[in-house]
Amino acid sequence: MNIYSLTKIGKRYRNIARYRQIIYVLIKYGFEDLIHRSKISKYIDYSRRLANKEANIEPDTSTEVRIRKVFEELGTTFIKFGQILSSRPDIFHEGLIQELKKLQDSVPSFPGEEAIQLFENEINKRIEDVFDYFDPIPLASASIAQVHRAKLKNGHNVVVKIQRPGIKKLIDVDIEIMQHLALIIERNLPEAKYIRPMDLIEEFAISIEKELDFTIEASNLERFSANFKNDENIVVPQLYKKYCSEKILTMEYIEGKKLNEFLSENISTFDRREIADRGSEAILKQIFIDGFFHGDPHPGNILILNGNKICFLDYGIMGKLYGKSKEDVSDLIISIIKDDNKLLIKSLINLSYSCDLSDKDKFEREVCDLADEIKYKNIKDINLTKLFQRLIKIIVNHKYRIKSNFYLLMKTIITMDGIGRELYPEFNLVLKLEPFVKELLKNKIKPSRIFDESKSFTLDLIDLIKSFPENLSEIITKIKSGKIHIEMEHKGLDNLIERFEATYNRVIIAIIVASLFVSSSLIILSKIPPTWHDISVIGITGFFIASILGIILIIKIIKK
């Protein structure tokens, strides 16, 4: 809970209207039981009355369809969250994933006059001082931003991406509420342990925070451009940095045909095989050489230009591989190509984390069985997409969770493999991987690399040895002064503690009842005034209170 801390969650009460709306929509689509079990009941009476009036769901509507409808009705933030969930087969089942893939975030455009005003406020220049021409009608419109065509004073054609007004505030409010709901669900629903909703919301919050800051996308574009400056087959739009801000992005307009349009048409002027080869080689270079890759290379984000050149669009979501994670990804690919079962198992474990691995031997056996299936296949007959999908299934069955950045990489490779096969059926990604694997293997045994790693290890070891006496002395001092504390966390004892507390409470009430009976008897025998018919009133009152408490205690025990 780093970015949206519990302190921020505490501010959710400023957003009661939105909070009520979310609960209302959940009830409307039949998730009242979830609200009860999660103890999200603060506004339940208010929402139930309205929701029951408007609910219009067929009795046999599946849970998956109802979940999609909830996301659609709650708008931008939830739609984008649903789209991210649709790419996580390691967490959710296939039926829900297919339903969430239907989510669309297209919304009506906002007025061109408003877009011009936003540009002028952000850049501090009048629109006519920057452009010879600015089209007030957007070229495209989405939930976070819309894009306008324009021409700079120097005659360059550009596109200007302008963030939708008020969208950041709306998303911030929704994430505060989503995180609070996730916290309650995680605390009260035992089955949420594996899904870990708090982690999912935090990953989503980080992702969308980057997407809302166009300076990050501008930086990604510059880095991507530098990585491909010597590749004439990959075209990267020029960035006009002085006309960029957190909410404005201005870049070169590239004339071309989107790949999704290209795939639906039979255009003879382009070489489909060459496009597939160039595109796949560009993606593999991004992953294994640059460690910086396009996170969403679907056909709508790829332009095909004259001469079979390729241009990637939308640099908001980029994957990054550094150090150990890059090494683990390399090991995974090497293990598949070189048939190294031990390395395959090791790399899979390193690229995932365990929630409840009950049988490691069985996990290793299933991975080896899959590896043996492809061992004697011709390399051109290996389908990498199917192989990854089966590996994911094994990982999920053994309660592993794939690290989010690695899943983004797998999604990128699977998308690229699918596009390649659609461009021409003989396309095989494994064959494209071979030269990269050879390069990775050469890098592993490079003398300079071995020397650098040995040098780094030696320096770390020297630092550890040098600091050991000081650290040991500090530990001994803390032990002597009683300043060392051991923190313990219990798991699964909540129900037991509640039962003990209930038992203690009953014992205490029983002692009080017995004490009242004894003391009241002594008071009556002593005839302590005031008296009524020669009987102590205080004693009678004590008997009455003890009787009532005793009856209540007996009723509770019988009910339990």
C-alpha positions as CSV (number, residue, x, y, z in Angstrom):
1,M,0.0,0.0,0.0
2,N,2.5,2.6,-1.2
3,I,0.8,5.1,-3.4
4,Y,-2.8,5.1,-2.1
5,S,-2.2,4.6,1.6
6,L,-4.7,4.0,4.3
7,T,-4.5,7.7,5.1
8,K,-5.8,8.5,1.6
9,I,-8.4,5.7,1.9
10,G,-9.7,7.5,5.0
11,K,-10.7,10.5,2.9
12,R,-13.2,8.3,1.0
13,Y,-16.1,9.8,3.0
14,R,-15.7,13.0,0.9
15,N,-16.9,10.8,-2.0
16,I,-20.1,9.3,-0.5
17,A,-22.2,9.8,-3.6
18,R,-19.7,7.8,-5.8
19,Y,-19.4,5.2,-3.0
20,R,-23.1,4.7,-2.9
21,Q,-23.3,4.5,-6.7
22,I,-20.8,1.6,-6.7
23,I,-22.7,-0.3,-4.1
24,Y,-25.9,0.4,-5.8
25,V,-24.6,-1.0,-9.1
26,L,-23.3,-4.1,-7.4
27,I,-26.7,-4.8,-5.8
28,K,-28.4,-4.0,-9.1
29,Y,-26.5,-6.8,-10.8
30,G,-27.1,-9.4,-8.1
31,F,-24.0,-9.1,-5.9
32,E,-25.8,-8.3,-2.7
33,D,-24.4,-11.5,-1.1
34,L,-20.9,-10.3,-1.7
35,I,-21.6,-7.0,0.0
36,H,-23.1,-8.9,3.0
37,R,-20.2,-11.4,3.3
38,S,-17.6,-8.6,2.9
39,K,-19.4,-6.5,5.5
40,I,-19.7,-3.6,3.1
41,S,-23.0,-2.5,4.5
42,K,-22.7,1.2,5.3
43,Y,-25.0,2.4,2.5
44,I,-26.7,-0.9,1.7
45,D,-30.3,0.1,2.7
46,Y,-30.1,3.3,0.6
47,S,-28.8,1.4,-2.4
48,R,-31.0,-1.7,-2.2
49,R,-34.3,0.2,-2.7
50,L,-33.1,2.0,-5.8
51,A,-31.3,-1.1,-7.3
52,N,-34.3,-3.4,-6.9
53,K,-36.4,-0.9,-8.8
54,E,-34.0,-0.7,-11.7
55,A,-32.7,-4.2,-11.8
56,N,-33.5,-5.7,-15.2
57,I,-31.4,-8.9,-15.4
58,E,-32.5,-12.2,-16.9
59,P,-32.7,-14.9,-14.2
60,D,-30.2,-17.2,-16.2
61,T,-27.6,-14.4,-16.8
62,S,-24.2,-15.8,-15.9
63,T,-22.0,-14.3,-13.2
64,E,-19.4,-13.4,-15.8
65,V,-21.9,-11.3,-17.9
66,R,-23.1,-9.5,-14.7
67,I,-19.5,-8.7,-13.7
68,R,-18.9,-7.2,-17.2
69,K,-22.1,-5.1,-16.9
70,V,-21.0,-3.8,-13.5
71,F,-17.7,-2.6,-15.0
72,E,-19.4,-1.0,-18.0
73,E,-21.9,0.9,-15.9
74,L,-19.3,2.2,-13.4
75,G,-17.3,3.8,-16.3
76,T,-13.7,4.6,-17.3
77,T,-11.7,3.5,-14.2
78,F,-13.6,0.2,-13.8
79,I,-13.5,-0.5,-17.6
80,K,-9.8,-0.1,-17.7
81,F,-9.4,-2.2,-14.6
82,G,-11.5,-4.9,-16.2
83,Q,-9.4,-4.8,-19.4
84,I,-6.3,-5.4,-17.2
85,L,-8.0,-8.3,-15.5
86,S,-8.8,-9.8,-18.9
87,S,-5.1,-10.4,-19.5
88,R,-4.6,-12.4,-16.3
89,P,-5.4,-16.1,-16.9
90,D,-3.2,-17.0,-14.0
91,I,-5.8,-15.5,-11.7
92,F,-9.2,-15.7,-13.4
93,H,-10.9,-18.5,-15.3
94,E,-11.3,-18.5,-19.1
95,G,-15.1,-17.6,-19.1
96,L,-14.6,-14.4,-17.1
97,I,-11.5,-13.4,-19.2
98,Q,-13.4,-13.8,-22.5
99,E,-16.3,-11.7,-21.1
100,L,-14.0,-8.9,-19.8
101,K,-12.3,-8.8,-23.2
102,K,-15.6,-7.4,-24.6
103,L,-15.1,-4.2,-22.5
104,Q,-14.7,-1.1,-24.6
105,D,-13.6,2.3,-23.3
106,S,-14.8,4.4,-26.3
107,V,-16.7,7.5,-25.1
108,P,-18.1,10.5,-26.9
109,S,-15.6,13.2,-27.7
110,F,-15.5,16.5,-25.8
111,P,-15.9,19.8,-27.7
112,G,-13.0,21.0,-29.8
113,E,-13.2,24.5,-28.2
114,E,-12.6,22.9,-24.8
115,A,-9.6,21.0,-26.3
116,I,-8.1,24.2,-27.6
117,Q,-8.6,25.9,-24.2
118,L,-6.9,23.0,-22.4
119,F,-4.0,23.2,-24.8
120,E,-3.5,26.9,-24.3
121,N,-3.7,26.6,-20.5
122,E,-1.1,23.8,-20.4
123,I,1.4,25.2,-23.0
124,N,0.8,28.9,-22.2
125,K,0.5,29.9,-25.8
126,R,-2.4,30.8,-28.1
127,I,-3.3,28.0,-30.5
128,E,-2.8,30.3,-33.5
129,D,0.7,31.1,-32.3
130,V,1.7,27.4,-32.4
131,F,-0.3,26.0,-35.4
132,D,-1.2,27.1,-38.9
133,Y,-4.1,24.7,-38.6
134,F,-5.8,22.8,-35.8
135,D,-8.7,20.5,-36.5
136,P,-11.4,20.9,-33.7
137,I,-12.9,17.6,-34.7
138,P,-10.9,14.8,-33.1
139,L,-9.2,12.1,-35.1
140,A,-10.0,9.6,-32.4
141,S,-11.5,9.7,-28.9
142,A,-11.0,7.4,-25.9
143,S,-11.8,7.5,-22.2
144,I,-8.6,9.2,-21.1
145,A,-7.8,11.5,-24.1
146,Q,-8.6,12.4,-27.6
147,V,-6.4,13.1,-30.6
148,H,-6.5,16.1,-33.0
149,R,-4.7,16.7,-36.3
150,A,-2.8,19.9,-36.7
151,K,0.0,21.6,-38.7
152,L,2.8,23.5,-37.0
153,K,4.1,26.9,-38.2
154,N,7.1,25.1,-39.8
155,G,4.7,23.1,-41.9
156,H,5.1,19.8,-40.1
157,N,1.9,17.7,-39.7
158,V,1.3,16.6,-36.1
159,V,-1.2,14.9,-33.9
160,V,-2.0,16.5,-30.5
161,K,-3.2,14.1,-27.7
162,I,-5.2,16.1,-25.1
163,Q,-6.3,14.6,-21.8
164,R,-10.0,14.6,-21.1
165,P,-10.9,17.3,-18.6
166,G,-11.5,16.1,-15.0
167,I,-10.5,12.5,-15.8
168,K,-7.6,12.4,-13.3
169,K,-9.8,13.5,-10.4
170,L,-12.5,10.9,-11.3
171,I,-9.9,8.1,-11.5
172,D,-8.3,9.2,-8.2
173,V,-11.7,9.1,-6.4
174,D,-12.5,5.6,-7.9
175,I,-9.1,4.2,-6.9
176,E,-9.5,5.4,-3.3
177,I,-12.9,3.6,-3.1
178,M,-11.7,0.5,-5.0
179,Q,-8.7,0.2,-2.6
180,H,-11.0,0.5,0.4
181,L,-13.4,-2.2,-0.9
182,A,-10.4,-4.4,-1.8
183,L,-9.1,-4.0,1.8
184,I,-12.5,-5.0,3.3
185,I,-12.9,-8.0,0.9
186,E,-9.3,-9.2,1.7
187,R,-10.0,-9.1,5.4
188,N,-13.4,-10.8,5.4
189,L,-13.4,-13.3,2.5
190,P,-10.9,-16.2,2.9
191,E,-11.2,-17.1,-0.8
192,A,-9.7,-13.7,-1.7
193,K,-6.3,-14.8,-0.3
194,Y,-5.2,-16.1,-3.7
195,I,-6.6,-13.3,-5.8
196,R,-5.0,-10.7,-3.5
197,P,-7.3,-7.8,-4.5
198,M,-5.1,-5.2,-2.7
199,D,-2.1,-6.1,-4.9
200,L,-4.2,-6.0,-8.1
201,I,-5.6,-2.5,-7.2
202,E,-2.1,-1.2,-6.4
203,E,-0.7,-2.6,-9.7
204,F,-3.6,-1.0,-11.5
205,A,-3.1,2.3,-9.6
206,I,0.6,2.5,-10.6
207,S,-0.2,1.6,-14.2
208,I,-3.0,4.2,-14.7
209,E,-1.0,6.9,-12.9
210,K,1.7,6.5,-15.5
211,E,-0.9,6.5,-18.3
212,L,-2.3,9.8,-17.0
213,D,1.1,11.5,-17.0
214,F,1.9,12.2,-20.7
215,T,5.5,13.3,-19.8
216,I,6.1,9.6,-19.1
217,E,4.8,8.6,-22.5
218,A,6.9,11.3,-24.1
219,S,10.0,9.9,-22.3
220,N,9.1,6.4,-23.4
221,L,8.8,7.7,-27.0
222,E,12.3,9.3,-26.9
223,R,13.9,6.1,-25.4
224,F,12.1,3.9,-28.0
225,S,13.3,6.3,-30.8
226,A,16.9,6.1,-29.6
227,N,16.8,2.3,-29.6
228,F,15.7,2.2,-33.2
229,K,17.6,5.2,-34.6
230,N,19.7,2.9,-36.8
231,D,16.9,0.7,-38.1
232,E,15.3,2.1,-41.3
233,N,12.5,-0.4,-41.2
234,I,11.0,0.8,-38.0
235,V,9.6,4.3,-38.1
236,V,9.2,6.2,-34.8
237,P,7.2,9.5,-34.6
238,Q,9.2,12.6,-33.8
239,L,8.3,14.2,-30.5
240,Y,7.7,18.0,-30.2
241,K,8.8,18.3,-26.6
242,K,8.1,22.0,-26.2
243,Y,4.4,21.3,-26.9
244,C,4.1,18.6,-24.3
245,S,3.0,18.5,-20.7
246,E,1.4,16.1,-18.2
247,K,-1.9,16.5,-20.2
248,I,-0.7,17.3,-23.7
249,L,1.4,15.2,-26.1
250,T,2.4,16.5,-29.5
251,M,4.1,14.2,-32.0
252,E,4.6,13.7,-35.7
253,Y,1.7,12.5,-37.8
254,I,2.6,9.3,-39.6
255,E,0.7,8.4,-42.7
256,G,0.0,4.7,-42.9
257,K,-2.6,1.9,-42.6
258,K,-3.4,0.4,-39.3
259,L,-2.5,-3.3,-39.1
260,N,-6.1,-4.3,-38.1
261,E,-7.3,-2.6,-41.4
262,F,-4.5,-4.2,-43.3
263,L,-5.3,-7.7,-42.1
264,S,-9.0,-7.4,-43.2
265,E,-7.9,-6.3,-46.7
266,N,-6.0,-8.1,-49.5
267,I,-3.4,-5.5,-50.4
268,S,-0.9,-6.7,-53.1
269,T,1.5,-3.7,-52.7
270,F,2.7,-5.0,-49.3
271,D,4.7,-8.1,-48.5
272,R,2.9,-9.8,-45.6
273,R,5.8,-12.2,-44.8
274,E,8.3,-9.3,-44.7
275,I,6.0,-7.3,-42.4
276,A,5.7,-10.3,-40.0
277,D,9.5,-10.9,-40.0
278,R,10.3,-7.2,-39.4
279,G,7.7,-6.8,-36.7
280,S,8.7,-9.9,-34.8
281,E,12.4,-9.1,-35.0
282,A,11.6,-5.6,-33.7
283,I,9.7,-6.9,-30.7
284,L,12.4,-9.5,-29.9
285,K,15.1,-6.9,-30.0
286,Q,13.0,-4.7,-27.6
287,I,12.8,-7.6,-25.2
288,F,16.2,-9.3,-25.3
289,I,18.5,-6.5,-26.4
290,D,16.9,-3.3,-25.1
291,G,15.0,-4.6,-22.1
292,F,12.4,-2.0,-23.0
293,F,9.4,-3.3,-25.0
294,H,6.0,-2.1,-26.2
295,G,3.4,-3.5,-23.7
296,D,0.4,-3.5,-26.0
297,P,1.3,-4.2,-29.7
298,H,-2.1,-5.2,-30.8
299,P,-3.0,-4.6,-34.5
300,G,-4.7,-1.2,-33.7
301,N,-1.4,0.1,-32.3
302,I,0.7,-0.8,-35.4
303,L,0.9,1.2,-38.7
304,I,2.1,-0.3,-42.0
305,L,3.9,2.2,-44.2
306,N,5.1,2.1,-47.8
307,G,8.1,-0.1,-48.3
308,N,6.8,-2.6,-45.6
309,K,8.0,-0.3,-42.9
310,I,6.4,-0.5,-39.4
311,C,5.4,2.2,-36.9
312,F,4.4,1.4,-33.4
313,L,1.8,3.7,-31.8
314,D,0.8,4.5,-28.2
315,Y,3.8,4.4,-25.8
316,G,1.8,4.7,-22.6
317,I,2.3,1.1,-21.6
318,M,5.9,-0.1,-21.8
319,G,7.5,-3.2,-20.2
320,K,10.9,-3.0,-18.7
321,L,13.4,-5.8,-17.9
322,Y,16.4,-5.1,-15.6
323,G,19.1,-7.2,-14.2
324,K,17.7,-10.4,-12.6
325,S,14.3,-10.3,-14.3
326,K,16.0,-10.0,-17.7
327,E,18.3,-12.9,-16.9
328,D,15.3,-15.0,-15.8
329,V,13.4,-14.3,-19.0
330,S,16.5,-15.1,-21.0
331,D,16.9,-18.4,-19.1
332,L,13.3,-19.3,-19.8
333,I,13.7,-18.9,-23.6
334,I,17.1,-20.7,-23.6
335,S,15.7,-23.6,-21.6
336,I,12.8,-24.0,-24.2
337,I,15.1,-23.9,-27.2
338,K,18.0,-25.9,-25.7
339,D,15.7,-28.5,-23.9
340,D,17.1,-27.8,-20.4
341,N,14.4,-28.9,-17.9
342,K,16.2,-27.9,-14.8
343,L,16.7,-24.3,-16.1
344,L,13.1,-24.2,-17.2
345,I,11.8,-25.0,-13.7
346,K,14.2,-22.6,-12.1
347,S,13.3,-19.7,-14.4
348,L,9.5,-20.3,-14.0
349,I,9.8,-20.2,-10.2
350,N,11.9,-17.1,-10.4
351,L,9.4,-15.4,-12.7
352,S,6.4,-16.3,-10.4
353,Y,5.7,-16.2,-6.7
354,S,4.0,-18.9,-4.7
355,C,0.8,-18.4,-2.8
356,D,0.4,-22.0,-1.6
357,L,2.6,-24.5,-3.4
358,S,1.5,-27.8,-1.9
359,D,3.5,-30.2,-4.0
360,K,6.7,-28.9,-5.6
361,D,7.6,-32.4,-6.9
362,K,4.4,-32.6,-8.8
363,F,4.9,-29.1,-10.2
364,E,8.4,-30.1,-11.5
365,R,7.1,-33.4,-12.9
366,E,4.3,-31.6,-14.9
367,V,6.8,-29.0,-16.3
368,C,9.2,-31.8,-17.3
369,D,6.4,-33.8,-18.9
370,L,5.5,-30.8,-21.0
371,A,9.2,-30.2,-21.9
372,D,9.5,-33.8,-23.0
373,E,6.6,-33.5,-25.3
374,I,8.5,-30.8,-27.4
375,K,11.9,-32.4,-26.9
376,Y,11.8,-34.5,-30.1
377,K,9.7,-32.0,-32.2
378,N,11.3,-30.2,-35.0
379,I,11.9,-26.6,-33.9
380,K,9.7,-25.2,-36.6
381,D,6.8,-27.3,-35.3
382,I,6.8,-25.8,-31.8
383,N,3.9,-23.4,-31.2
384,L,5.2,-20.9,-28.6
385,T,1.7,-19.5,-27.9
386,K,0.3,-22.9,-27.0
387,L,3.4,-23.8,-25.0
388,F,3.1,-20.6,-22.9
389,Q,-0.6,-21.2,-22.4
390,R,0.1,-24.7,-21.1
391,L,2.9,-23.4,-18.9
392,I,0.5,-20.8,-17.5
393,K,-2.1,-23.5,-16.8
394,I,0.5,-25.5,-14.8
395,I,1.5,-22.4,-12.8
396,V,-2.1,-21.6,-12.0
397,N,-3.0,-25.2,-10.9
398,H,-0.1,-25.1,-8.4
399,K,-1.2,-21.8,-6.9
400,Y,1.6,-19.8,-8.3
401,R,1.1,-16.2,-9.4
402,I,3.0,-14.8,-12.4
403,K,4.8,-11.5,-11.8
404,S,3.0,-8.7,-13.5
405,N,5.9,-7.5,-15.7
406,F,6.6,-11.1,-16.9
407,Y,3.0,-11.6,-17.8
408,L,3.1,-8.4,-19.8
409,L,6.1,-9.8,-21.7
410,M,4.3,-13.2,-22.3
411,K,1.2,-11.3,-23.5
412,T,3.4,-9.3,-25.9
413,I,5.0,-12.4,-27.3
414,I,1.7,-14.2,-27.7
415,T,0.2,-11.2,-29.4
416,M,3.1,-11.0,-31.8
417,D,2.9,-14.7,-32.5
418,G,-0.8,-14.5,-33.3
419,I,-0.3,-11.5,-35.6
420,G,2.6,-13.3,-37.4
421,R,0.5,-16.4,-38.1
422,E,-2.4,-14.2,-39.3
423,L,0.0,-12.4,-41.7
424,Y,1.2,-15.7,-43.1
425,P,0.4,-19.2,-41.8
426,E,4.0,-20.6,-42.0
427,F,5.3,-18.0,-39.5
428,N,7.1,-19.5,-36.6
429,L,8.3,-17.4,-33.7
430,V,10.6,-20.0,-32.3
431,L,12.8,-19.9,-35.5
432,K,13.0,-16.1,-35.0
433,L,14.2,-16.6,-31.4
434,E,17.2,-18.8,-32.4
435,P,19.6,-16.0,-33.3
436,F,18.6,-14.1,-30.1
437,V,19.2,-17.3,-28.0
438,K,22.7,-17.7,-29.5
439,E,23.5,-14.1,-28.6
440,L,22.1,-14.6,-25.1
441,L,24.3,-17.7,-24.6
442,K,27.4,-15.9,-26.0
443,N,26.7,-13.0,-23.5
444,K,26.5,-15.5,-20.6
445,I,30.0,-16.8,-21.1
446,K,31.6,-13.6,-22.2
447,P,34.9,-13.1,-20.3
448,S,34.1,-9.4,-19.7
449,R,30.7,-10.3,-18.2
450,I,32.2,-13.0,-16.0
451,F,34.9,-10.6,-14.8
452,D,32.3,-7.8,-14.1
453,E,30.1,-10.3,-12.1
454,S,33.1,-11.6,-10.2
455,K,34.3,-8.1,-9.5
456,S,30.8,-7.1,-8.2
457,F,30.5,-10.2,-6.0
458,T,34.0,-9.7,-4.6
459,L,33.3,-6.0,-3.7
460,D,30.0,-7.0,-2.0
461,L,31.8,-9.7,-0.1
462,I,34.6,-7.3,1.0
463,D,31.9,-4.8,2.2
464,L,30.1,-7.6,4.1
465,I,33.4,-8.7,5.8
466,K,34.3,-5.1,6.7
467,S,30.9,-4.3,8.2
468,F,30.5,-7.6,10.0
469,P,32.3,-6.7,13.3
470,E,30.4,-3.4,13.5
471,N,27.0,-5.1,12.8
472,L,27.8,-7.9,15.3
473,S,28.7,-5.4,18.0
474,E,25.5,-3.5,17.3
475,I,23.4,-6.7,17.6
476,I,25.1,-7.6,20.9
477,T,24.5,-4.1,22.3
478,K,20.8,-4.2,21.4
479,I,20.5,-7.7,23.0
480,K,22.0,-6.4,26.2
481,S,19.8,-3.3,26.4
482,G,16.7,-5.3,25.5
483,K,16.1,-3.4,22.3
484,I,15.8,-6.3,20.0
485,H,12.2,-7.3,19.4
486,I,10.8,-10.3,17.6
487,E,7.6,-9.6,15.8
488,M,5.2,-12.6,15.3
489,E,2.2,-12.8,13.0
490,H,-0.5,-15.4,13.6
491,K,-2.6,-16.8,10.8
492,G,-5.9,-18.7,11.0
493,L,-6.3,-18.0,14.7
494,D,-9.0,-15.3,14.5
495,N,-11.9,-17.7,14.9
496,L,-10.2,-19.4,17.8
497,I,-9.5,-16.1,19.5
498,E,-13.2,-15.0,19.0
499,R,-14.3,-18.3,20.6
500,F,-12.0,-17.8,23.6
501,E,-13.2,-14.3,24.1
502,A,-16.9,-15.4,24.0
503,T,-16.1,-18.2,26.6
504,Y,-14.3,-15.7,28.9
505,N,-17.2,-13.3,28.7
506,R,-19.7,-16.1,29.7
507,V,-17.4,-17.1,32.6
508,I,-17.2,-13.5,33.8
509,I,-21.1,-13.1,33.6
510,A,-21.5,-16.5,35.5
511,I,-19.1,-15.2,38.3
512,I,-21.0,-12.0,38.5
513,V,-24.4,-13.8,38.7
514,A,-23.0,-16.2,41.4
515,S,-21.6,-13.2,43.4
516,L,-24.9,-11.4,43.2
517,F,-26.8,-14.4,44.5
518,V,-24.3,-14.9,47.4
519,S,-24.1,-11.2,48.3
520,S,-27.9,-10.8,48.0
521,S,-28.5,-13.8,50.3
522,L,-26.1,-12.3,53.0
523,I,-27.8,-8.9,52.7
524,I,-31.3,-10.4,53.2
525,L,-30.1,-12.5,56.2
526,S,-28.6,-9.4,57.7
527,K,-31.8,-7.5,57.2
528,I,-29.9,-4.4,55.9
529,P,-32.3,-1.5,55.5
530,P,-34.3,-0.3,53.7
531,T,-36.7,-3.2,54.2
532,W,-40.0,-4.2,52.9
533,H,-42.1,-6.7,55.0
534,D,-38.9,-7.2,57.0
535,I,-37.0,-8.2,53.8
536,S,-34.0,-6.1,52.6
537,V,-34.9,-4.2,49.3
538,I,-31.2,-4.2,48.3
539,G,-31.1,-8.0,48.6
540,I,-34.3,-8.5,46.6
541,T,-32.9,-6.2,43.9
542,G,-29.7,-8.2,43.7
543,F,-31.6,-11.4,43.4
544,F,-33.7,-9.9,40.5
545,I,-30.6,-8.6,38.6
546,A,-28.8,-12.0,39.1
547,S,-31.9,-13.9,37.8
548,I,-32.2,-11.7,34.7
549,L,-28.4,-12.1,33.9
550,G,-28.6,-15.9,34.6
551,I,-31.6,-16.3,32.2
552,I,-29.8,-14.3,29.4
553,L,-26.6,-16.4,29.9
554,I,-28.6,-19.7,29.7
555,I,-30.4,-18.5,26.5
556,K,-27.1,-17.6,24.8
557,I,-25.5,-20.9,25.7
558,I,-28.6,-22.9,24.4
559,K,-28.5,-20.8,21.1
560,K,-24.8,-21.4,20.6
